[in-house]
């Protein structure tokens, strides 16, 4: 019986993911035409997605629930790219950092309008607001841990305040992604934005670390 229950649960989750993806593809199309998520009705969304209104309510309680489901999903997709940054160490180069940041931004980039919608909704939907705060707190904590580890080992500048530095860099990235990346005029501008954020992080965290300064002096 347990295995049957697990199979049924798995099928429901698969179906929910399918419905979520169809709805969110419809949302992205509608946002591209200039429509506002707050003004979209469930009827409008389901019609655009080609599913019934009743199907929507089988899997989601409201439009906020749909946004939360998507936000959870995109954060899962971002975990591996983010881990690439946290795995940098004293042997890593600026090119390694750029590759990690580029992977994060290119995972995020196709969904900038939806991400902006999530952050706008966080201002009036307490559940979405809590989800955003939890996600950002987790990201800040991961960067803070990375900074402390690097300071102990000598490959991150020792005079930085880990908590405050991590908060600034994470919130700068978050706002920049759905403001600057969303408005970028083509791939070349995105690459320049990636270069700029890489420079900010590199010179903030790594360039003046004792191990790098010692290596530069010896060379």
N, C-alpha and C positions, 0 to 999 in steps of 0.2 A: 504493500500500500504506500509505503514511504516513497518508493521509486516512482510510482504513478503520480503522487503529489508533486514530486520534484519535476517530473516531465511536464505536468500541467502548468506549474509555475514558470518553467523555462519557456514554454510556448506562449504564455501570457506576456512575459517580458519581451520576447522576440516581437510579438504583435504590437506591444506598446511602443517599442523602439521604431518599428516600421511606421506606425501612425504618427509618432513624434516627428520623424524625419520628413514625412510628407507634409505635415502641417508647417514645419519650420521652413521647408523649401518654399511653401506658399507665402509665409510671412516675409521671407527675404525678397521674393518677387514683388510683393506689395509695397514693402519699404523702399525698394528701388524706384517705384513710381511716385514716391513722395508721400504715401499714406502714413499716418501715425498709428503706432500699435495701440495706444490708448483708445483710439476712436474706432478701431476695427472690431466688429462684432464677431461672435463665435460663428454665426451664420455665414458671414463673409469669408472667414478663414476656412471653414469646412467646404464651402462651395468652391473656393479657389483650389483647395487640396484634393477635391474629388472624393470626399468621404462624407458620411452622414453626420448630422449633429448628434445623434444618439451615440455613435461610435466615439466621438470626441469625449462625451461624458462618461463613457465606460472607463477611460484611461486617465482623464484629467478632470479636476474639479472646476477649473476655470482657466482663464488665459494666464494668470500668474503661475498656476501650477505647471502649465506648459513651459513657460520661461524658466522656471526652476529646474525642470527636467532637462532642458537643453543646457543650462549653465552647468549642471552636474556632469553632463556628457562631455562638454568641451573641456572642462577641467580635467577629466580623465585623460583626454587626448593630449593635454599639455603636460602631464606628469613626466613622461619620458623626456621630452625636450628640456624641461626645467632641470631634471636630474643631470643632464649633460653639463649644465652650468655648475651645479653643486659638486660635481666630480672633478672639477679643475683643481690643480695643485701647483706646487712650486715649479714643476717642469712644464707647465702649460704656457702657451704663448698667446699673444694678442690675437693671432689668427684662430686659435682654439676657442677663445672667448667669443669672437665674432661668429664662428660657426654655430656655437650654442645659442647665441642671441638670435641669429638668423633663423634657426630652426623653430624657436619659440614664436617669432613674429610671423613666419610663413605658415605656421599652423593656425595662428589667430587671424591672419589677414582676410581669408575668405568670409569671415563672420563679423566684421567690424560693426556693421549696422545693428546686428542682433545684440552684440555685446554692449553697444551704446544704449540700446533699448533696455537691457538688463539693469545697467547702472542708473538710467533714468527712473526705472520702476522701483529701484531700491529706495528712492526718496519718499515713496508713498505706500509701498507694499512692505509691511514689517517682515514677512517671511523671506522675501527676496533680499531685503536689506540685511537680514541676519545671515543669509547664505553668502552674500558678498563679503560681509565682515569676517565670517569664518574662513572663507577662501583666502582673503588677503592676510589674515592673521597667520594662516598656515604657511603662506609664501614668505612672509616677513620672518617667521621663525626659522624657516629653512635657510634663508640667506644669512640671518644672524648667526646661526650655527656654523655656516661656511666661513663667515668672517672670523669668528672666534678661533676656529680650527687653524685658519691661515695665520692668524696673529701668533698663536702658540708655536707654530712651526716656522715662522719667519718669512712667509711669502705673501702676507697682506700687511699693509701699513699698520704699525702698532698703536698710533695715536688716535685711530678712529674710534668713535663710540658705536659698538656693534648694533645695538637696538635702533638708535636713531638713524644711522646710516642705512640700515636695511629698510626701514620704513620709507625714507626719502627715495631710495632707488626703486623700490617696488611700486610705490604710488606714482612716481614719475613715469615708470614704464606703463602702468595700467592706463593712466590718463592719456599718455602719448599714443598708445596703440589705437584707441578708438577716437582720437582727435586727429593726430598727425598722419598715422598710417591710413586711416579711413579717407582722408582728403588728398592723399598722395596722387600726383599726376603721373601714373605709370610706374614701371619697374625701376627705372633709373632713380627716381626720387625715393622710392622705398629703400633702395640700396644705400643712398646717401643718408637716410634716416637711421638705418642699421649701423652705418659707419659712425655716425654722430653718437648714438647711444653706447656703442662699443667703446669709443674714446672716453666718454664720461665714466663708464664703469672701470675701464682699465686704469685711468689716471686717479680715480678715487680709491680703488682697492689695491691694485697690484703694482703699479709702476714704481712706487716709492717704498716698496717692501724692503726690509734689510737684506734679504738674500739676493734680490735683484740689484740693489745698489752695490753690494759687495762684489757681485759678479761683474758689474759694469766697471768698477774701479780696478779689478784684477785684469780685465781685458784691455 
